Amino acid sequence: MNKVSAVEIKRLKSMGVLENNDRVHFSARIITENGVLSSRQLRNLSEAAEKFGNGKVSLTVRLTLELPGIKYENVEELRNYIAKEGMVTGGTGANVRPVVACKGTVCTFGLFDTQAMAKEIHRNFYEKYNDVILPHKFKIAVGGCPNNCVKPDLNDFGIVGQKLAYFNEEKCRKCKKCTVETTCPMGAAKFIDGVLNIDREICNNCGRCLEKCPFGAMDEGTQGYKIYIGGRWGKSIRHGSLINKIFTKQEIMGIILKTILFFKENAFKGERFGSTIDRLGLKYVQREILTDEILKRKDEILQAPLKIAEN
């Protein structure tokens, strides 16, 4: 049994240092910028695991690392050691959690630089708002394409890359075997009465059809993003609500801030964002986070106490 007091264990947890199930040792959760570390940082963590832990480094499902088997008296020394390479512990509590992103930056299916966007979100919202206590944890995921490998729709705020392709009928040669039609994984592109039709209700804007036509009938495509809000997994699963619009990167950054402010102002303490949406209605929430009215109350919202639900 751990001789460390319950109050101290709670304080350590708020710093990303978690009690192990042997009730004696702790794990230090190391924050990464969407799962990316330098070779110097990895060497530092390996050394730290040997010096202060049990020699192991484990991965979490949200792209952070944990060093288990740390004695209580070594916690601060470990935190000072990893600070040499700019690393900190954290990733717990009712606040913005570390951002996760897929490998769309290098993946052949990636439609944009997911790592760069996630890094920007990490700096602007995890680092800047990490000390803001929210009603519950708030998770953000960045997905590079509709394959949804990082499961954006199971996060409080999920981003999915989109590439909007446009058909130029004047360049179409009406080939007997259309490479656009055969390439589409969704079956959205079909030749009907000698004309290529793209069903926008079926098309998921994956961009696979771009550059497939040898005659240039499919234009380069426009970069965009779609948003899911209120997703969660765990004991209770809620698929995120899709906002039925394609956004620009600049719009995305503004909506993240407005969503965090809305969550802080409207959710009850202990309530996940998806439950807030279900309670207040998607149309209302969507209207509030897509307009700028809430930004006028930014400072007031950030300083206000959390709402407590009436029994």
KAHUVEN-V228992 format. One record per backbone hydrogen bond with DSSP energy under -1.0 kcal/mol. NH is the residue of the N-H (numbers start at 0). CO is the residue of the C=O. E is the energy in kcal/mol with one decimal. If there is no record, write none. Layout:
nh=(NH:NH)
co=(CO:CO)
e=(E:E)
This chain:
nh=(8:9:10:11:12:13:14:15:16:17:19:22:25:26:27:28:29:30:33:35:41:42:43:44:45:46:47:48:49:50:51:53:54:57:59:62:64:65:66:69:73:74:77:78:79:80:81:82:83:84:85:86:89:94:96:99:101:105:106:109:110:113:116:117:118:119:120:121:122:123:124:125:126:131:133:137:140:141:142:147:150:153:154:156:157:158:159:160:161:162:163:167:170:181:182:183:189:191:194:196:198:201:202:209:211:215:218:221:223:224:225:227:228:229:230:231:237:239:240:242:244:246:251:252:253:254:255:256:257:258:259:260:261:262:263:264:265:266:268:269:270:275:276:277:278:279:280:284:285:286:287:288:289:294:295:296:297:300:301:302:303)
co=(4:5:6:7:8:9:11:12:11:26:24:19:69:17:66:15:64:87:31:32:37:38:39:40:41:42:43:44:45:46:47:67:48:65:63:59:29:57:27:25:70:71:73:74:75:76:77:78:80:81:82:81:28:92:137:139:141:102:102:106:143:111:112:113:114:115:116:117:118:119:120:120:121:128:93:94:156:99:158:144:147:150:151:138:227:140:225:142:223:204:221:216:167:177:178:179:196:194:191:189:187:198:198:206:208:212:165:163:161:246:159:157:240:155:154:237:231:152:228:226:242:224:247:248:249:250:251:252:253:254:255:256:257:258:259:260:261:262:306:134:267:271:272:273:274:275:276:280:281:282:283:284:285:291:292:293:294:296:297:298:299)
e=(-2.3:-2.1:-1.9:-2.5:-2.2:-1.7:-1.1:-1.7:-2.5:-2.9:-3.2:-1.9:-2.2:-3.0:-2.2:-3.3:-3.9:-2.4:-1.3:-1.2:-2.2:-2.2:-2.2:-2.4:-2.2:-2.4:-2.6:-2.6:-1.7:-2.6:-2.9:-1.6:-1.8:-2.8:-2.4:-1.3:-1.8:-2.8:-2.0:-2.9:-1.7:-1.4:-2.4:-2.3:-2.1:-1.9:-2.4:-1.2:-1.1:-1.4:-1.9:-1.8:-1.5:-1.7:-2.6:-1.9:-1.9:-1.6:-2.4:-1.0:-2.0:-1.6:-1.9:-2.8:-2.2:-2.0:-2.4:-2.7:-2.3:-2.5:-2.7:-1.1:-2.7:-1.7:-3.2:-2.1:-2.1:-2.2:-3.3:-1.8:-1.6:-1.9:-1.4:-1.9:-2.9:-2.5:-2.2:-2.1:-2.7:-2.4:-2.7:-3.8:-1.3:-2.1:-1.3:-1.6:-2.7:-3.0:-1.4:-3.2:-2.6:-1.0:-2.7:-1.2:-1.8:-1.6:-2.7:-2.0:-2.3:-1.6:-2.3:-2.5:-2.2:-2.5:-2.2:-2.3:-2.1:-3.6:-3.2:-2.5:-2.6:-3.5:-2.1:-2.0:-1.5:-2.3:-2.2:-1.4:-2.1:-2.4:-2.3:-2.3:-2.4:-2.7:-2.4:-2.2:-2.5:-1.9:-3.0:-2.7:-2.4:-1.6:-2.3:-2.2:-2.1:-2.6:-2.7:-2.1:-3.1:-2.2:-2.2:-2.1:-1.2:-1.1:-1.3:-1.4:-1.4:-3.0:-2.5:-1.5:-1.0)
